[in-house]
Amino acid sequence: MTVRFALPSLALLTSTVALAGCVPNAASADGGTITVTATDDGCTLSAVEAAAGTVVFSVTNEGSSSTEFYLLSSDGSSIVSEVENVGPGLTRDLTVQVAEGDYFTSCRESDTAEATPEAFTITAATGEVEVDEERAALLEQAAVTYKAYVQQEVAELVTATDEFVAAFVAGDDDAARDIYASARTHWEAIEPVAESFGDLDPSMDLREADLAEGEEWTGWHAMEKDLWQPEDGSYAALTTEERQALADQLVADTAELSERVNADDFTFEAFQIGNGAKELLDEVATGKITGEEEIWSGTDLWDFKANLDGAWEAYVVLKPAADLTDDALGAEIEERFTALEDELAQYGSLEDGFVTYSELTDDQVLELSRLVEALSESLSQLTAAAIG
């Protein structure tokens, strides 16, 4: 999902994932809950500052459609963490651990709406904070392990993208169509990380429905449409030069993504991993399960499975720390993962391919949606359990 943040006069200050900095594992003495009230016109926070440490944004949607809430770094574009798919009348919590500094918050009422960030300040922590050394060690290992996972997925994405664009530019459409879905799984598995780079995600993964007026359409989905062209005569096929330009841009963006995740200062906070697992399920709920992500190719179930696999990896690295707080949560999460995996397996696999989205019946989509919602609810508790 691509986010548009309108913040004049601020340049992008960092090319790494938006980091909160090193903070204690426990909440600071002044830590607490910030109430966020979202409407169709934006959102109102109960406070515009909080002390460093663990902060909870409790987002209540009083609007008429689903909303999203973001905590952004000082550049106003890079995402520190987010909560999506907050339906009307619902309340969802976003738990973060943040260091002293300047941030922004933002919410929006629709995928195509412009989101205007508002300043938010994290002040110095006051008082002493007890640090659970066992938990801290487990979270440090989780960050190291997950970083290696992300880097491996991006390395495979680079290779698969090169193979895909070679076929695309050569006009070997059958080969490009065969590669398309499997190549994108490496993107989908780490989608929250990729989205945290505010400049790369729109260039690489923007859907046609999310295009702003006059905006240039680049990335995977522009190429997808040219490979699965509408049959109503409304679409003009790309020229060889236009295909080459799209291919060059995608290769360059993918190389830039690789450079950023392999930078020496690229790292994660535990809350970003846990919230990312939940975000991946939100991606399924808002795009893949509706057939809106791969509208031309119908390959949404490949993306679905990749999002699910990425969420599982995030859960696995955080499980030891989460078990210190609630060892029953892990059993619940794993049970719900298994139920969803078993249901999805009826329609194929990454190895053998999946049926296209249009082949699913309404009842099958409904059952997948029910299982996604159940797992999503369990994963929403993972971050708080892990950081304690």
N, C-alpha and C positions, 0 to 999 in steps of 0.2 A: 504494500500500500504506500503510495507516494504522498508526502506531506508538503504543503506549500506554506512557508512562513514568510510573512511580509515584515521586514525589519530594515528600514532604510539606514544607510550610512554605517553599517557594520560589515566589515570584511570578514571572511572566513579565517579564523585565527589558528586553527589546528587541522591537521589532516589525519589525526588518529581518532579512534572511537572516543566519544565524549566521556571523559573520566570524572569521577567525583573526587578523586584523591584519596589518600590513606586516612581512614577514620576508625575510631574504635568500633568493635563488634557490637557492643551494647549501646543502648540509647544514651544520649547525653543527658545531663541533669535537666536541661531545658527542653529536651525533645518532646514531641507530642504530635497531635493530629491537627492538620490543616483541613478545614471543611471547604470543599469546592462545590459550588452550586452552578450547574450548567443549564443554560436555556438555549433557545433557538438563536439568540443573539450573541452568545459568548458565555463566559463564566465569571463568577465572583468568588474570591478567596476570603476566608475569614481572617487571614493575616498575610502580609507580604514579606515576612521574614520568619526565620526559625533558627534555632541553635544547631551547630554542627553535630553530626551523629545520625541516629536513625530518625527519619521524619516520615510520617504517614499522611498522604493526601487522600482524604475520603471524598470521592467524587459522586455526587448525586445528580442525576439527570432529570431536570424538570421540563425539558423540551419535548418536542413532538417526534424527534427521530434520534437514532443512535448518535452518541458523541464520543470524542476522544480527548484525553488530557495528556499533556506533555510537560516534562521538566527538561529544559534546554540549557546547554552550557553558555558561557559568556558571549559566544559569537551569535547567539540567537537562532542558530540553525542546527547545530549538532545536537542529537537527542541523547540526553543522559538516561532517561527512562520514560516509559509511556504506559498508559492503560487505554485500550481500545474497546469497541463494541459494548459501550455502556448504554443499554437500551432505556427508553423512556420509563421513568418511575423507579429505575434501579440505582443501587449504590455499589460502587466498586472501589477498593482501596489500592493505592499505589505506594509500596514501601520502598524507601531508598535510604542509602547511607551517603551523606554528603559532607564535604569539607567546607570550611569557611571560604566565602567568595561570592561573586556576582553570578546570578543565573537568570533565566526567564521561564515563565510558565505560559502555556497556551492551551486552548481547547477549540474545537471546531465542531459544527453540527452536521457536516456532510463531507464526503470524500473530495468534492470539488470546491469546497469553500476555502477562501483565503484565511489563514490563521495568523493573527497579529499577536506576537509575544508581549507579555507584560513583565516588568522587572520584578525579580524576587531575590532576596538577600539571605545568605546563610552567614550568621554571625559566629563569633568564636564560642566554643563550648565553655560552659562555666561549671565549676565543681569537678570532682573526681569521678572518673568512669572506671568501673571494674572491667578488666579484660579477661575473658575466658580463653586461656592459652590453648586448651585442647581444641576449642572451636576455631580459634584464629588459625591454627596450623592446618586444620581440615579445609578451611575456606581458602587459604593460600594455595594448597594443593589443588583444590577445585579450579582455581583461576588458571594455574599452570596447565592443567590437563585440558581445560576447555579451550585455552588459547591454541594449544597444539592441534586440537580438533578443527578449529576454525581455519588455521593455516593450511591444514591438509585438504580441507574442502575447497579452499580458494585455489590451491595448486591444481587440483583436479578440474576446477572450473576453467582455469586458464587453458589447460590441455584440450578440454572438450569444446571450449569456445573457438579455439584455433581450428579444430576439425570441422566444426559447424560452419564457420564463415568461409572456409575454403570451398566447401560444397555449395554454399549459398552464392558466392561470387562467381563460381564456375558455371552456374545455372543447372547444377545437378540437384534439382528440386527433390527428387525421391530420396536421395541420400541425406539432404538437409532436413527433410521432414522426419526421417528415421532417427537423426541425431538430436533434434530439437528438444524433445521432452526429457530425455535422459541427461542431456547437458545441463538443463535448467535445474535439475534436482540439487546440484551442488550449490547453486544460488539460494534455492528455497530452504535448504537445511539450515542456513545461517542468515536468513532474511533479516532478523532484527539487527544483527551486526552491520550488514550491508546498508540497511536503512539509516543507521546512525550517522553515516556520512551523507550529510544533507545534499551535497552536490552530485554525488555519484548515482544515488538511487533513481532520481527522476530521469537521468540520462540513459540509464540501463534498463529500467523496468516499468516505465510509465505506460499505463493502459490508455487506449484511445479515448475512453470515456472520461478520463481525468485531465485531458489536454485543456490548457487555458487558451483563450482566443488568441490566435496568432503565434502560438508556441510551436517550435519545431519538434516533430515527433521522431525520436531516435530509440534505439535499444531493441531488446528481444521482441517486443510485441509488434513493432512496426515491421520487422522481418517476418514474424509469424503471419501477419495479414497477407503479405505478398506471397507466402508459400501456400496459404489456404485462402485463396481469393474468393470474395463474395460472388455468387452466381447471378446477381441481379443486374449486372452491367454497370454498377455505380462506381466501380473501382478501376483506376488506371494503373496497370502493372508498372513496377519500377523499371527504370532503364538499367543497363549494366553499370553505368556511372553512379546512379543513385544507390544501387546495391553495394557498390564498392565503398561509397561514403559511409553508409550505415555500418558496414563491416569494419571499416577502419576505426570508427568511433567506438564500437563495442569492444574491439580488441584493446584499444587505448584505455578505455575505462576499466576493463578487467585487469589490465596490467597495473593501473593506478591502485585499484583495490588490493591487489597482491602486494604492492609496495607498502601500502599503509598497514596491512595486518602483519607484515614482517618487519616493521620498524621497531627499533630497540625500545621505544617508549609505549608500544602498543600493549595494553593489558586490560584486565577486567576487574570490576568489583563483583562480589558475590551476588549482590542484589540485581545487577544487570543480567547475570546468567539466569537467575530465577525468574525475573520479570520477562526475560526473553523467551523462556519456555512457554509462559502464558501468552505472550504476543504471537507465538507461532500457532497456537490453537485459535487465537483471534483471527489470524490470517486465513485459517481454514474456514472459520465460521462466516467471515465476511466476504470471501472471494471464491475459494475452491468449492465449498459445498453449494454455492449458488451458481456455479458455472460461469462466473463473470471474469475470472482471471485469464483463462485461455479460450476466449470467446470464439476464435476462428479455428483453432486446432482441436478443441475439445479435450485437451490433454490435462485437465484439471486434477485427475486422480494421481498422476505422477507428482504434481506439486503437493497435493494432499499428503501423500506418503512421505515425501521429503520433509515437509513441515513437521510431521509426526516424528520422524527419525531425529530431527534436530532437537525437538522438545525432549525426547527420551535421553539424548546425550547430556543435555543440560540437567535433567533430573538426576541422572546417574552420578554426575560429579558432585552434586550438592547433597545427595542422600545421606552420607555419613554425618554431615553437620546437622541436617534436618532431623535425623534420628535422635540427636541429643535432646531435642525439644519435644518431639512427638513421633515415637517410633511406629505408631499406628497409621500415620499419614502415608508413609511409604507403601504399606500394604494396600491401602485404598487406591493410591495413584497407580500402582502396578496392576491391580485388578482392572482398573478402568482403561489403562493402556491396552491390556490384553483383549478386553472386550471390543475395543475399537479396531485394533489390529486384525482380529478374527473377522469382523464384519467387512473391513476393507479388503481382506484377502479373497473374498468371494468374487471380486471384480478384477483380480489380476495381481501382478507384482512388478517391482522395478526390473527384475531380471527378464520376465516374459512379456511385460507390457500390461496395460490396463485397458478396459473397455473405455470408449469415449464417454464424455459426460452425458451426451444426449441419449445414451442407451440405458441410463438409470431411470427407474420408475419413480413417481412421486413418493411412494411408500418407502422405497430404498433410500432416497435422499432424506426423508424424514427420520428414518432410523439412524442413519449416519449422523445427522444433526443432533439427535438426542444423545448419542454416545459422545460426540464432541463436546457438548455442553456439560455432560457429567464429568468428563476428564478435565475440562477447563476449570470447573468449580474447584476440583481438588488441587490442581496446579496453582490456583490463585493463593493457596496457603503456603506454598513452597518457600517463597522468599522470606517471609516472617519466621518460619520454622528454622530455616538455615542460619539466618543471622542472629537469631535468639532474642 
